[in-house]
């Protein structure tokens, strides 16, 4: 069983990875997105948003393909 210090380290690692991935999405020229298990967009890059005809990623986050296309 992990102790509290190990759990804190794992949580910190997850936060760092999350922040790094969001930075990549923000600055990439590639079309990228992430969906959750319910197939709802939880993250996307600006080039992907433009490809689907949206002005920004905030118009994609929280929506499904059916709602976007």
Number of C-alpha atoms within 10 A of each C-alpha: 5 7 7 9 9 11 12 12 11 12 12 12 12 12 12 12 12 12 12 12 12 15 12 14 20 15 11 13 12 12 14 15 18 13 16 11 7 7 12 17 18 16 19 21 23 21 22 19 21 13 10 12 12 15 13 15 20 14 12 23 17 15 15 16 12 7 9 12 7
